[in-house]
């Protein structure tokens, strides 16, 4: 970034906000990673200040709180941008650096568009808040940190910050240096799935989940996909700007669009997605307010603060649709407000507006059922398929055989299937109490597999006697 450009703006009605766009990992004693900031200059137009009830650093983000939490934090790199900049993530967990069997994984991401500063700021403040409240023995934060592995990525488009000066002036969406809008640069798996459905190929030939990938992706997109694939995320949200609502999938309209333009395209998990969207919007202080909730004259959400993206502003190849169709993760877009570049003095108010929503949404990761799929000898079965009767979308088990399936309260017939094993079906109840309902499976070897195994043992015995 050309710093002289930014310094020259200080006399033009702008103030300087020093933000860590790149989170610089530095090892402390014992090898733990701690946060230190690498300065990025973000400019905001001067406005009046607002106070917050939380004792957080809303100006410089020097991460003093982060350095006090090396036992629950880890900084890691999810990949590099097309210009070679690292894309850093902060992990917050009571056992950082390791997936714990039975513990769900959650992610918040921001900075998909370089001109959207508020989402990045809120994630930096959330880092501070979780660290401070954990050290202060806040029981709610303790439950989150000890029961969920939380990943926060303030910038998924680091190259865009080279254009910070122009973006502040023109407030336009900033693609990466390869010319892609990263949010819409994911493979279009919707068309593949819907075409297969029209031919009757689902699920025998084409699965309704974890659909294979095509080529030709942006560098950042490849890094994000690799991160998604190696981490068993259950729930996530990307923070954007320009509107005030939560958008849920599908984001793409199903052809023929000319018949019913801008109609809603629901996923098989539509009821669950609506609940997730409402959990954020209705916990936000103004998002579901009919009079203040929309950025435009007409409230497209009907006072609910949520919208199906396909019926609002449909896009092809979105991060949300891809996440749902290629991984286990349910992903939504949170549009934080009309002003993508609020002045730093407004950050306390924006934090107050979003704090409860940010926490409440993380807590939804424990909604539904969870369990472990094992064989009769107690070995975990990875890549086993979990099918819920009546919902045409499956999930898979992680390496440790554990799974999580987001579901609303109700009674469900759930089947676990694994190659070489006999499927098992169970009746699983989801109540209204917090916490996912345990629903584990033990799969026996299939008859054919047992016969093959028996012949292998006989052959081994004969060979040993020779």
C-alpha positions as CSV (number, residue, x, y, z in Angstrom):
1,X,0.0,0.0,0.0
2,X,1.3,3.5,-0.8
3,X,1.2,5.1,2.6
4,X,1.8,8.6,1.3
5,X,-1.6,8.6,-0.3
6,X,-3.2,7.8,3.0
7,X,-1.2,10.4,5.0
8,X,-2.3,13.0,2.5
9,X,-5.9,12.3,3.2
10,X,-5.6,13.5,6.8
11,X,-6.1,17.1,5.9
12,X,-9.2,16.3,3.7
13,X,-11.8,15.6,6.4
14,X,-10.7,12.1,7.1
15,X,-9.3,10.5,10.2
16,X,-6.9,7.6,10.4
17,X,-7.9,4.3,11.9
18,X,-5.0,2.0,12.4
19,X,-6.2,-1.6,11.9
20,X,-4.5,-4.9,11.6
21,X,-5.6,-6.2,8.3
22,X,-2.8,-8.9,8.4
23,X,-2.6,-10.6,11.8
24,X,1.0,-11.2,12.4
25,X,1.7,-14.4,14.4
26,X,4.5,-14.2,17.0
27,X,5.5,-17.0,19.2
28,X,5.6,-16.5,22.9
29,X,7.2,-18.7,25.5
30,X,6.0,-22.2,25.1
31,X,5.5,-21.9,21.4
32,X,2.0,-20.3,21.6
33,X,1.0,-17.9,18.9
34,X,0.0,-14.4,20.0
35,X,-1.5,-11.5,18.1
36,X,0.5,-8.5,17.2
37,X,-0.7,-6.0,14.6
38,X,0.7,-5.0,11.3
39,X,-0.5,-1.6,10.6
40,X,-3.1,-1.0,7.8
41,X,-4.4,2.5,7.3
42,X,-8.1,2.7,6.9
43,X,-9.7,6.1,6.4
44,X,-13.0,7.2,7.7
45,X,-14.9,10.5,7.3
46,X,-15.0,12.5,10.6
47,X,-18.2,12.1,12.6
48,X,-19.3,12.3,16.2
49,X,-18.3,9.7,18.8
50,X,-20.5,7.1,20.5
51,X,-19.6,5.2,23.6
52,X,-20.0,1.4,24.4
53,X,-20.6,-0.4,27.6
54,X,-17.7,-2.9,26.9
55,X,-14.2,-2.0,27.8
56,X,-12.7,-2.7,24.3
57,X,-10.2,-0.9,22.2
58,X,-12.2,0.6,19.4
59,X,-9.4,2.6,17.8
60,X,-6.0,0.9,17.4
61,X,-6.5,-2.8,17.9
62,X,-3.1,-3.4,19.5
63,X,-4.3,-6.8,20.7
64,X,-3.2,-6.4,24.4
65,X,-6.2,-8.6,25.2
66,X,-5.0,-11.2,22.7
67,X,-1.6,-11.4,24.2
68,X,-3.2,-12.2,27.5
69,X,-5.0,-15.3,26.0
70,X,-2.2,-17.5,24.5
71,X,-3.9,-20.5,26.2
72,X,-7.1,-20.2,24.1
73,X,-5.8,-18.6,20.8
74,X,-3.9,-19.7,17.8
75,X,-3.1,-17.8,14.6
76,X,-2.7,-19.8,11.4
77,X,-2.6,-19.2,7.7
78,X,-5.4,-20.6,5.5
79,X,-3.5,-19.8,2.3
80,X,-2.1,-17.0,0.1
81,X,-3.7,-14.4,-2.2
82,X,-2.9,-14.0,-5.8
83,X,-0.3,-11.4,-4.8
84,X,1.2,-13.7,-2.1
85,X,-0.3,-12.1,0.9
86,X,-1.2,-14.5,3.7
87,X,-4.8,-15.0,4.7
88,X,-4.7,-15.3,8.5
89,X,-7.3,-16.8,10.8
90,X,-7.6,-16.7,14.5
91,X,-8.7,-19.8,16.3
92,X,-10.3,-19.5,19.7
93,X,-10.7,-22.8,21.7
94,X,-9.8,-24.3,25.0
95,X,-7.6,-26.7,23.0
96,X,-6.3,-24.6,20.1
97,X,-4.7,-26.3,17.1
98,X,-6.6,-29.6,17.4
99,X,-10.1,-30.8,16.4
100,X,-11.7,-32.5,19.4
101,X,-14.0,-35.4,18.6
102,X,-17.6,-34.3,19.4
103,X,-16.8,-30.6,19.3
104,X,-18.4,-28.6,16.5
105,X,-16.4,-26.1,14.3
106,X,-17.7,-22.6,13.6
107,X,-16.4,-19.8,11.4
108,X,-17.0,-16.1,10.8
109,X,-15.3,-14.5,7.8
110,X,-15.1,-10.9,6.5
111,X,-13.3,-8.8,4.0
112,X,-14.6,-10.7,0.9
113,X,-14.9,-7.2,-0.7
114,X,-12.2,-4.8,0.0
115,X,-14.5,-1.8,0.6
116,X,-16.4,-3.5,3.5
117,X,-14.5,-2.5,6.6
118,X,-17.2,-3.0,9.3
119,X,-17.2,-6.8,9.2
120,X,-13.5,-6.9,9.7
121,X,-13.7,-4.4,12.6
122,X,-16.4,-6.5,14.3
123,X,-14.4,-9.6,14.1
124,X,-11.4,-7.9,15.6
125,X,-13.6,-6.6,18.4
126,X,-15.1,-10.1,18.9
127,X,-11.6,-11.5,19.3
128,X,-10.9,-8.9,22.1
129,X,-14.3,-9.5,23.7
130,X,-14.0,-13.3,23.9
131,X,-10.5,-13.1,25.3
132,X,-11.4,-10.5,27.9
133,X,-14.7,-12.2,29.0
134,X,-13.0,-15.6,29.1
135,X,-10.4,-14.2,31.5
136,X,-13.1,-12.6,33.5
137,X,-14.9,-16.0,33.9
138,X,-18.0,-15.0,31.9
139,X,-20.0,-18.3,32.0
140,X,-21.5,-17.8,28.6
141,X,-18.2,-17.1,26.9
142,X,-16.6,-20.0,28.9
143,X,-19.2,-22.4,27.4
144,X,-18.6,-21.1,23.9
145,X,-14.8,-21.3,24.1
146,X,-14.8,-24.7,25.8
147,X,-17.6,-26.2,23.7
148,X,-17.0,-24.8,20.2
149,X,-13.9,-24.4,18.1
150,X,-14.3,-20.9,16.7
151,X,-12.4,-19.6,13.7
152,X,-12.4,-15.8,12.8
153,X,-11.0,-14.6,9.5
154,X,-11.1,-10.7,9.3
155,X,-9.8,-10.6,5.6
156,X,-10.5,-13.1,2.9
157,X,-9.4,-10.6,0.2
158,X,-6.1,-9.1,1.5
159,X,-5.0,-7.8,-1.9
160,X,-7.9,-5.4,-2.0
161,X,-6.4,-3.3,0.8
162,X,-3.8,-2.0,-1.7
163,X,-6.8,0.0,-3.1
164,X,-7.9,1.3,0.3
165,X,-7.7,5.0,-0.8
166,X,-9.7,4.6,-3.9
167,X,-12.3,2.4,-2.1
168,X,-12.9,5.0,0.6
169,X,-13.5,7.7,-2.0
170,X,-15.6,5.6,-4.4
171,X,-17.0,3.0,-2.1
172,X,-17.1,0.3,-4.8
173,X,-16.8,-3.4,-4.5
174,X,-13.2,-4.4,-4.8
175,X,-12.3,-7.7,-6.6
176,X,-9.1,-9.4,-6.1
177,X,-6.2,-8.6,-8.4
178,X,-7.2,-11.3,-10.8
179,X,-10.5,-9.5,-11.3
180,X,-12.8,-11.9,-9.4
181,X,-15.5,-11.1,-6.9
182,X,-14.4,-13.8,-4.5
183,X,-17.9,-14.3,-3.0
184,X,-19.2,-15.2,-6.4
185,X,-16.1,-17.1,-7.7
186,X,-17.0,-20.5,-6.2
187,X,-17.9,-23.4,-8.5
188,X,-21.6,-23.4,-9.7
189,X,-22.6,-26.7,-8.1
190,X,-26.3,-25.7,-8.2
191,X,-26.6,-26.2,-12.0
192,X,-24.9,-29.6,-11.7
193,X,-27.2,-30.7,-9.0
194,X,-30.4,-29.4,-10.6
195,X,-29.5,-30.9,-13.9
196,X,-28.9,-34.3,-12.3
197,X,-32.3,-34.0,-10.5
198,X,-34.0,-33.3,-13.8
199,X,-32.5,-36.5,-15.2
200,X,-33.3,-38.6,-12.1
201,X,-29.6,-39.1,-11.3
202,X,-29.8,-38.0,-7.7
203,X,-28.7,-39.6,-5.4
204,X,-27.6,-42.8,-7.3
205,X,-25.3,-41.2,-9.8
206,X,-24.9,-37.7,-8.4
207,X,-24.9,-37.2,-4.6
208,X,-27.0,-34.5,-3.0
209,X,-24.0,-33.4,-1.0
210,X,-20.2,-33.0,-1.3
211,X,-20.5,-32.6,-5.1
212,X,-17.1,-32.8,-6.9
213,X,-15.2,-29.6,-8.0
214,X,-14.4,-28.2,-11.5
215,X,-11.2,-26.2,-12.3
216,X,-10.5,-22.5,-13.0
217,X,-10.7,-20.9,-9.6
218,X,-9.1,-17.7,-8.2
219,X,-6.1,-18.2,-6.0
220,X,-8.0,-16.9,-2.9
221,X,-11.0,-19.2,-3.7
222,X,-8.8,-22.3,-3.9
223,X,-7.3,-21.4,-0.5
224,X,-10.7,-20.9,1.0
225,X,-12.0,-24.2,-0.5
226,X,-9.0,-26.1,0.8
227,X,-9.7,-24.6,4.3
228,X,-13.3,-25.6,4.1
229,X,-12.4,-29.2,3.1
230,X,-9.9,-29.9,5.8
231,X,-11.9,-28.4,8.6
232,X,-15.3,-30.0,9.5
233,X,-17.2,-26.8,9.8
234,X,-20.9,-27.0,10.9
235,X,-22.0,-23.4,10.7
236,X,-20.6,-20.1,9.4
237,X,-21.4,-16.6,8.3
238,X,-19.7,-14.1,6.0
239,X,-20.0,-10.4,7.1
240,X,-20.7,-8.0,4.2
241,X,-22.2,-4.5,3.8
242,X,-24.5,-2.3,1.8
243,X,-27.8,-3.5,3.3
244,X,-29.0,-4.5,6.7
245,X,-30.4,-8.1,6.6
246,X,-29.3,-11.7,6.8
247,X,-29.5,-13.6,3.4
248,X,-29.8,-17.4,3.4
249,X,-29.4,-19.9,0.5
250,X,-30.1,-20.8,-2.1
251,X,-28.4,-17.7,-3.6
252,X,-28.9,-18.8,-7.2
253,X,-32.2,-19.0,-9.1
254,X,-33.1,-22.2,-10.7
255,X,-33.8,-22.0,-14.5
256,X,-36.0,-21.2,-16.3
257,X,-35.6,-17.8,-14.7
258,X,-37.9,-16.1,-17.3
259,X,-40.9,-17.9,-16.0
260,X,-40.7,-16.6,-12.4
261,X,-37.9,-14.0,-12.0
262,X,-36.8,-13.3,-8.5
263,X,-38.7,-16.1,-6.9
264,X,-37.5,-17.8,-3.8
265,X,-35.4,-20.9,-4.2
266,X,-35.4,-22.9,-1.0
267,X,-32.9,-25.5,0.0
268,X,-34.0,-28.8,1.5
269,X,-33.1,-27.3,4.9
270,X,-35.1,-24.1,4.3
271,X,-36.7,-24.2,7.8
272,X,-33.3,-24.5,9.4
273,X,-31.8,-21.7,7.4
274,X,-34.7,-19.4,8.2
275,X,-34.2,-20.1,11.9
276,X,-30.5,-19.4,11.7
277,X,-31.1,-16.2,9.8
278,X,-33.6,-15.0,12.3
279,X,-31.4,-15.9,15.2
280,X,-29.0,-13.2,14.0
281,X,-31.4,-10.7,12.7
282,X,-33.7,-10.7,15.8
283,X,-30.7,-10.6,18.2
284,X,-29.4,-7.5,16.4
285,X,-30.7,-4.3,17.9
286,X,-32.1,-2.7,14.7
287,X,-32.0,-5.3,11.9
288,X,-35.6,-6.5,12.4
289,X,-37.0,-3.1,13.0
290,X,-39.5,-2.2,10.3
291,X,-38.7,1.5,10.5
292,X,-35.0,1.3,10.8
293,X,-34.1,-2.1,9.5
294,X,-33.8,-1.4,5.8
295,X,-31.4,0.8,3.9
296,X,-34.0,1.6,1.3
297,X,-37.6,2.9,1.3
298,X,-39.2,-0.5,1.0
299,X,-38.3,-3.1,3.6
300,X,-37.8,-6.2,1.5
301,X,-37.8,-8.4,4.6
302,X,-41.2,-7.5,5.9
303,X,-39.8,-6.4,9.2
304,X,-38.1,-9.8,9.7
305,X,-34.6,-8.8,8.7
306,X,-34.0,-11.9,6.6
307,X,-34.3,-12.7,2.9
308,X,-33.8,-15.6,0.6
309,X,-30.9,-14.4,-1.6
310,X,-32.4,-15.9,-4.8
311,X,-35.5,-13.8,-4.3
312,X,-33.6,-10.6,-3.5
313,X,-30.3,-10.4,-5.4
314,X,-29.6,-13.7,-7.0
315,X,-26.0,-14.6,-7.8
316,X,-24.3,-17.6,-9.4
317,X,-21.4,-19.4,-7.7
318,X,-21.8,-18.0,-4.2
319,X,-19.8,-19.0,-1.2
320,X,-23.0,-19.9,0.6
321,X,-24.4,-22.3,-2.1
322,X,-21.0,-23.9,-2.5
323,X,-20.6,-24.4,1.2
324,X,-23.9,-26.1,1.5
325,X,-23.5,-28.4,-1.6
326,X,-19.8,-29.3,-1.2
327,X,-19.3,-29.4,2.6
328,X,-21.3,-30.0,5.8
329,X,-21.3,-26.3,6.6
330,X,-24.4,-24.2,6.6
331,X,-23.3,-20.7,5.5
332,X,-25.2,-17.4,5.5
333,X,-24.4,-13.8,4.6
334,X,-24.9,-11.1,7.2
335,X,-25.3,-7.6,5.7
336,X,-24.3,-5.4,8.5
337,X,-25.6,-2.0,7.4
338,X,-25.9,0.7,4.7
339,X,-22.5,2.3,5.4
340,X,-19.7,0.0,4.6
341,X,-17.2,2.5,6.0
342,X,-18.6,3.8,9.3
343,X,-16.4,6.3,11.1
344,X,-14.3,4.9,13.9
345,X,-16.5,6.8,16.4
346,X,-19.4,4.8,15.3
347,X,-17.7,1.4,16.0
348,X,-18.9,1.3,19.6
349,X,-22.5,1.7,18.5
350,X,-22.1,-0.9,15.7
351,X,-20.6,-3.3,18.3
352,X,-23.5,-2.8,20.6
353,X,-25.9,-3.4,17.7
354,X,-24.2,-6.7,16.7
355,X,-22.6,-8.1,19.9
356,X,-25.6,-10.2,21.0
357,X,-26.3,-11.4,17.4
358,X,-22.6,-12.5,16.9
359,X,-22.7,-14.5,20.1
360,X,-26.2,-15.9,19.6
361,X,-25.4,-17.1,16.1
362,X,-22.3,-19.0,17.3
363,X,-24.5,-20.8,19.8
364,X,-26.8,-22.1,17.1
365,X,-23.9,-24.5,16.1
366,X,-25.2,-26.8,18.9
367,X,-28.7,-27.1,17.5
368,X,-29.8,-30.4,16.2
369,X,-28.1,-33.8,16.6
370,X,-24.5,-35.0,16.9
371,X,-22.8,-38.3,17.4
372,X,-20.0,-40.7,16.4
373,X,-20.3,-43.5,13.9
374,X,-18.1,-46.5,14.8
375,X,-17.8,-50.1,13.7
376,X,-18.5,-53.0,16.1
377,X,-14.9,-53.0,17.3
378,X,-15.1,-49.3,18.3
379,X,-13.1,-47.9,15.4
380,X,-14.4,-44.5,14.1
381,X,-15.8,-44.5,10.5
382,X,-14.9,-41.4,8.6
383,X,-16.9,-40.3,5.5
384,X,-19.9,-42.2,6.7
385,X,-23.1,-40.7,5.3
386,X,-25.8,-39.3,7.7
387,X,-29.3,-39.2,6.1
388,X,-32.3,-37.6,7.7
389,X,-35.6,-38.9,6.3
390,X,-37.6,-36.2,4.5
391,X,-34.6,-33.9,4.0
392,X,-32.8,-34.5,0.7
393,X,-29.4,-33.3,1.9
394,X,-26.9,-35.5,3.7
395,X,-23.7,-34.8,5.7
396,X,-20.6,-36.9,6.3
397,X,-18.6,-37.8,9.3
398,X,-15.2,-36.3,10.1
399,X,-11.9,-38.2,10.5
400,X,-12.8,-39.1,14.0
401,X,-16.2,-40.5,12.9
402,X,-18.0,-37.6,14.5
403,X,-20.8,-35.6,12.9
404,X,-23.2,-32.7,13.5
405,X,-26.5,-32.2,11.8
406,X,-28.3,-28.9,12.2
407,X,-32.0,-29.6,12.8
408,X,-35.0,-27.8,14.3
409,X,-36.9,-29.4,17.2
410,X,-38.7,-32.5,16.2
411,X,-38.5,-36.3,15.8
412,X,-36.3,-37.6,13.0
413,X,-35.5,-41.0,11.4
414,X,-31.7,-40.9,10.9
415,X,-29.7,-43.4,8.9
416,X,-25.9,-43.9,9.0
417,X,-24.3,-45.6,6.0
418,X,-20.6,-46.5,5.4
419,X,-19.0,-48.5,2.7
420,X,-18.7,-52.2,3.6
421,X,-21.1,-51.9,6.5
422,X,-24.8,-52.5,7.1
423,X,-26.8,-49.2,7.4
424,X,-28.4,-48.5,10.7
425,X,-31.5,-46.3,11.3
426,X,-32.4,-44.6,14.6
427,X,-35.1,-42.4,15.9
428,X,-33.5,-39.1,17.1
429,X,-35.3,-36.5,19.1
430,X,-34.4,-32.8,19.0
431,X,-35.8,-30.8,21.9
432,X,-36.0,-27.1,22.6
433,X,-33.3,-27.1,25.2
434,X,-29.9,-25.8,24.3
435,X,-27.3,-28.4,23.1
436,X,-27.4,-30.9,20.3
437,X,-29.0,-34.3,21.0
438,X,-26.5,-37.2,21.0
439,X,-27.3,-39.8,18.3
440,X,-24.5,-42.2,17.6
441,X,-24.3,-45.3,15.5
442,X,-22.5,-48.7,15.6
443,X,-22.3,-50.3,12.1
444,X,-21.6,-54.0,11.6
445,X,-19.7,-55.3,8.6
446,X,-22.0,-56.2,5.7
447,X,-22.6,-59.9,4.9
448,X,-20.5,-59.7,1.7
449,X,-17.7,-57.9,3.5
450,X,-17.7,-60.5,6.3
451,X,-17.4,-63.3,3.7
452,X,-14.5,-61.6,2.0
453,X,-12.8,-61.0,5.3
454,X,-13.4,-64.7,6.2
455,X,-11.7,-65.9,3.0
456,X,-8.8,-63.5,3.7
457,X,-8.3,-65.0,7.1
458,X,-8.5,-68.6,5.8
459,X,-6.0,-67.7,3.1
460,X,-3.7,-66.1,5.6
461,X,-3.9,-69.2,7.9
462,X,-3.1,-71.5,5.0
463,X,-0.2,-69.3,3.9
464,X,1.3,-69.3,7.4
465,X,1.2,-73.2,7.6
466,X,3.1,-73.5,4.3
